[in-house]
C-alpha cells in the first residue's frame, strides 16, 4: 500500500500526518514524499495525500491519518 505526500503541502500544512504514519510499527504502508501529487487546488488549503493513487483530502492532519488508516484497513475502530 502506497501513500504519497506532496512536499509543497507538507511545507505549508506541516508534517504531522507523515510523521504519525511513519511511527506505526510493522506498517504495510510504503510512505513517500514526492514533489507533487497533482492536487493543486486542494494543496494550499487542506492536508492531502494519495493512497494507492486515490486522493485523500482532510481539514486536519489527524483526519488525514484516520482516513488513510481506514482505507488501508488499519483503523482500530
C-alpha atoms as one frame of an Amber mdcrd trajectory, in Angstrom:
protein
   0.000   0.000   0.000   1.471   3.278  -1.119   0.969   6.702   0.471   2.334
   9.748  -1.338   2.719  13.143   0.307   3.299  16.374  -1.624   6.407  18.309
  -0.494   4.706  21.660  -1.033   1.708  20.607   1.043   3.957  19.349   3.826
   5.829  22.665   3.799   2.592  24.663   4.081   0.423  22.444   6.270   3.037
  20.648   8.375   4.497  17.155   8.570   2.358  15.794  11.418   0.397  13.258
   9.324   3.505  11.948   7.553   5.402  11.569  10.825   2.474   9.878  12.583
   2.107   7.290   9.804   5.856   6.630   9.769   5.773   5.828  13.507   3.450
   2.838  13.039   5.386  -0.338  13.814   5.348  -3.097  11.195   3.200  -0.975
   8.913   2.407  -2.302   5.438   2.309   1.315   4.232   5.040   2.454   1.883
   5.232   6.185   2.585   6.953   8.587   0.195   7.428  12.322  -0.001   7.283
  13.461  -3.639   7.462  16.779  -5.449   3.788  16.873  -6.465   0.719  14.621
  -6.296  -1.276  16.718  -8.795  -3.911  18.127  -6.451  -3.032  21.806  -6.659
  -6.488  23.193  -5.852  -6.538  21.356  -2.501  -2.818  21.655  -1.774  -2.850
  25.218  -0.425  -5.825  24.787   1.893  -6.058  21.161   3.065  -3.962  18.256
   4.272  -3.607  15.915   1.304  -2.047  12.615   0.306  -2.602   9.891  -2.251
  -3.383   6.391  -1.031  -2.821   3.832  -3.801  -3.479   6.625  -6.309  -6.679
   7.886  -4.655  -6.616  11.497  -3.461  -7.337  11.855   0.257  -8.243  15.356
   1.498  -8.788  16.406   5.118  -9.153  19.528   7.228  -6.610  18.372   9.831
  -3.576  16.107   9.968  -5.388  13.813  12.414  -8.317  13.430   9.998  -5.918
  12.647   7.142  -4.191   9.936   9.181  -7.551   8.440  10.203  -8.804   8.353
   6.606  -5.592   6.741   5.320  -5.690   4.109   8.071  -9.346   3.409   7.281
  -8.611   2.986   3.567  -5.725   0.664   4.457  -7.893  -1.390   6.818  -5.618
  -0.469   9.718  -8.020   1.647  11.748  -8.589   0.460  15.287 -12.298   1.316
  15.446
